[in-house]
């Protein structure tokens, strides 16, 4: 029993550091935006979520290939209050990649400056107005 307790005492849980950004750009319900993800190294998993009627809903999920750019068109739900884009960057044993996020309006113009990450995970949140 003592050995079992000692084994648990030595257990270490590693939680990767994450970056979170609450973007000052406001999105509008019913409008289609293009979330453009640029991967700078090893690949990126992008997950788009919305908070609609008090529930967190998965809207889209896709992988951006290493060194590529991926577009996620998304029409903001009418009752959404917030939209969150979570990016998980693929890492090697020595380093993690980097990624960029640019949000474009219906005319293909950026609605705010591009956001960059150099960690293994980051999330960007947006408020939604009617």
CORGI-V715622 format. One record per residue. RES is the residue in three letters. PSI is psi in whole degrees, -180 to 180 (NA if undefined). Layout:
BEGIN
RES_PSI, RES_PSI
END
This chain:
BEGIN
UNK_-38, UNK_-40, UNK_-39, UNK_-43, UNK_-42, UNK_-38, UNK_-41, UNK_-34, UNK_-28, UNK_-7, UNK_130, UNK_132, UNK_123, UNK_124, UNK_121, UNK_144, UNK_146, UNK_151, UNK_139, UNK_137, UNK_129, UNK_105, UNK_143, UNK_-7, UNK_135, UNK_131, UNK_158, UNK_134, UNK_141, UNK_-8, UNK_143, UNK_129, UNK_156, UNK_119, UNK_109, UNK_117, UNK_124, UNK_125, UNK_133, UNK_5, UNK_-85, UNK_-3, UNK_151, UNK_135, UNK_125, UNK_132, UNK_124, UNK_125, UNK_153, UNK_153, UNK_106, UNK_125, UNK_38, UNK_6, UNK_145, UNK_122, UNK_133, UNK_123, UNK_-40, UNK_152, UNK_134, UNK_166, UNK_136, UNK_124, UNK_156, UNK_128, UNK_7, UNK_176, UNK_135, UNK_139, UNK_135, UNK_95, UNK_140, UNK_127, UNK_123, UNK_126, UNK_147, UNK_-36, UNK_13, UNK_142, UNK_-33, UNK_156, UNK_137, UNK_131, UNK_119, UNK_129, UNK_124, UNK_117, UNK_137, UNK_140, UNK_157, UNK_-176, UNK_-17, UNK_-22, UNK_164, UNK_159, UNK_-164, UNK_159, UNK_158, UNK_153, UNK_126, UNK_131, UNK_125, UNK_146, UNK_-173, UNK_-19, UNK_4, UNK_16, UNK_140, UNK_138, UNK_-9, UNK_167, UNK_152, UNK_141, UNK_137, UNK_151, UNK_145, UNK_20, UNK_-163, UNK_-7, UNK_136, UNK_155, UNK_142, UNK_125, UNK_145, UNK_139, UNK_153, UNK_133, UNK_152, UNK_NA
END
